[in-house]
Amino acid sequence: MIECGELRKGLKIEIDGEPYVIVQFEFVKPGKGQALYKCKLKNMITGTQFDRTYRSGEKFTKASLEEREMEYLYFDGDAYCFMDTQNYEQEFLAAAQVADVIDLLKENTKCSVLMFDGRAIGVTLPNFVDLLITKCDPWVKGDTATNNYKPATVETGYEIQVPPFVEDGELIRIDTRTGEYSERVKK
């Protein structure tokens, strides 16, 4: 059990049988009376957010979450299919559950899938992914004097800013935490 005094931003708790993450947290101690804990909670399954205030002394259950290594296989029009690399079982996630990683997700990418009570509820990509540039403007001579970047489109359709020396058909490494160019990858 988690006491109110242990609540922090990023903590995952279970309320009414569903997992929630604390998005914002504020401790308020009025002149008289009990301390108050104002929290903005986000449902990890549906994505809905709401504000709730708790009094000191209330207790919570820690959400029973598990991360499994899975490989992204395909998109079938309704859901994204991931395969467990240990037992080859497949899990399907809705588009809303992978919305924040879809720009950098390609087939056969090994991901960390968050599970709650045996069902998949979210995906975390590795820190870096290697993607092929499909469309990029050519390098204009003389652009090296300043720190210029140019737009490029990678194989997933994601548009990214790259240095001027990067060209079509090159493999680049992208930091999935920021969505920015990291380096060129030699084949």
C-alpha positions in Angstrom: 0.0 0.0 0.0 1.1 3.5 -0.8 0.4 6.4 1.7 -0.6 9.9 0.5 2.8 11.2 1.6 4.5 8.9 -0.9 2.7 10.3 -4.0 5.0 11.8 -6.6 4.8 12.7 -10.3 5.3 9.6 -12.5 4.0 7.2 -9.8 1.7 4.5 -11.1 -1.3 3.6 -8.9 -4.4 1.5 -9.2 -7.8 3.1 -8.7 -11.1 1.2 -9.2 -9.2 -1.7 -10.9 -7.5 0.5 -13.6 -3.9 1.8 -13.7 -3.3 5.6 -13.5 -0.1 7.6 -13.6 0.3 10.9 -11.7 1.0 13.6 -14.3 1.1 16.6 -11.8 1.3 16.7 -8.1 1.0 19.4 -5.5 1.1 19.3 -1.7 -1.0 21.9 0.1 -1.0 22.5 3.8 -3.7 24.9 4.8 -3.4 26.9 8.1 -5.9 24.6 9.8 -7.0 21.1 9.0 -5.4 18.2 7.2 -2.8 18.3 4.5 -4.1 18.0 0.9 -2.6 16.3 -2.0 -3.8 17.6 -5.4 -3.1 15.2 -8.2 -3.7 15.2 -12.0 -4.2 11.6 -12.9 -4.1 10.0 -16.4 -5.7 6.6 -17.1 -3.0 4.4 -18.7 -5.6 2.5 -20.8 -7.9 5.2 -22.1 -5.7 8.2 -21.8 -8.3 10.3 -20.0 -7.1 12.8 -17.4 -8.8 14.3 -14.3 -7.9 16.2 -11.2 -8.5 14.7 -7.7 -7.6 15.9 -4.2 -6.7 13.5 -1.5 -6.4 14.0 2.3 -3.5 12.7 4.3 -4.0 9.2 5.6 -5.6 7.8 2.4 -3.9 4.7 0.9 -3.5 3.4 -2.6 -2.5 0.2 -4.3 0.5 0.2 -6.5 -0.4 -0.7 -10.1 0.7 -4.2 -11.0 2.5 -3.4 -14.2 4.9 -5.6 -16.1 7.2 -4.9 -19.1 7.8 -7.5 -21.7 10.1 -7.4 -24.7 8.1 -7.8 -27.9 8.7 -7.4 -31.6 6.4 -5.2 -33.7 5.1 -7.4 -36.6 2.4 -5.5 -38.6 -0.6 -3.2 -38.7 -3.8 -4.9 -39.9 -6.0 -1.8 -40.3 -7.5 -1.9 -36.8 -4.7 -2.8 -34.5 -0.9 -3.1 -34.2 0.4 -6.6 -33.7 3.3 -7.3 -31.3 4.9 -10.8 -30.7 6.4 -11.8 -27.4 10.0 -12.8 -28.0 9.9 -15.5 -25.3 6.8 -17.5 -26.0 5.7 -16.1 -29.4 2.3 -15.1 -28.2 0.8 -12.1 -30.1 -0.8 -9.0 -28.5 -2.8 -6.4 -30.3 -2.8 -2.7 -29.4 -5.2 0.0 -30.7 -3.9 3.0 -32.6 -4.5 5.2 -29.6 -2.2 3.1 -27.4 0.7 3.4 -29.8 0.0 7.0 -31.0 3.0 8.5 -29.4 5.5 6.1 -30.9 3.9 5.3 -34.3 6.1 7.9 -36.2 9.3 5.9 -35.4 7.8 2.3 -35.3 8.7 0.0 -38.2 8.3 -3.8 -38.7 10.6 -6.1 -36.7 11.5 -3.4 -34.1 12.0 -4.8 -30.6 10.0 -2.8 -28.1 9.1 -2.8 -24.5 5.3 -3.4 -24.1 3.7 -2.4 -20.8 1.2 -5.1 -19.5 -1.5 -4.7 -16.9 -3.4 -7.8 -15.7 -2.2 -9.7 -18.7 -3.2 -7.2 -21.4 -1.0 -4.8 -23.4 -1.6 -1.1 -22.6 1.4 0.8 -24.0 4.6 0.6 -26.0 8.1 2.1 -25.3 10.6 2.1 -28.1 14.3 1.5 -27.6 16.3 4.8 -27.0 17.6 4.8 -30.6 16.1 3.4 -33.9 17.8 3.2 -37.3 15.6 4.4 -40.2 16.2 4.8 -43.9 15.8 8.2 -45.5 13.3 8.1 -48.4 13.1 11.7 -49.4 15.7 14.5 -48.8 16.7 17.7 -50.6 20.1 17.7 -52.1 23.1 19.4 -50.4 23.7 22.9 -51.6 27.4 23.8 -51.7 28.3 26.5 -49.2 25.7 25.5 -46.6 28.4 24.2 -44.2 29.4 27.6 -42.9 26.4 27.7 -40.5 24.6 25.1 -38.5 21.8 24.6 -41.0 19.4 21.7 -41.0 17.2 20.5 -43.8 13.9 18.4 -43.8 14.1 14.7 -44.6 11.4 12.0 -44.6 12.2 8.5 -43.3 10.7 5.2 -44.3 7.9 5.4 -41.6 6.7 8.8 -43.0 8.2 10.8 -40.1 9.7 14.1 -41.1 12.9 15.1 -39.3 15.6 17.8 -39.5 19.0 16.5 -40.6 22.4 18.0 -41.3 23.1 19.1 -44.9 25.5 16.2 -45.7 22.8 13.5 -45.2 21.3 12.3 -48.5 18.5 10.1 -49.9 18.9 6.3 -49.2 21.1 6.8 -46.1 20.5 5.0 -42.8 20.3 7.4 -39.9 19.9 6.9 -36.1 17.1 8.8 -34.4 16.8 9.4 -30.6 13.2 8.2 -29.8 13.1 10.2 -26.6 13.4 13.5 -28.5 12.6 12.5 -32.0 15.8 14.2 -33.3 18.6 13.1 -35.6 21.5 11.5 -33.8 24.0 10.2 -36.4 24.5 8.5 -39.7 24.8 4.7 -39.6 27.2 2.8 -41.7 25.8 -0.3 -43.3 
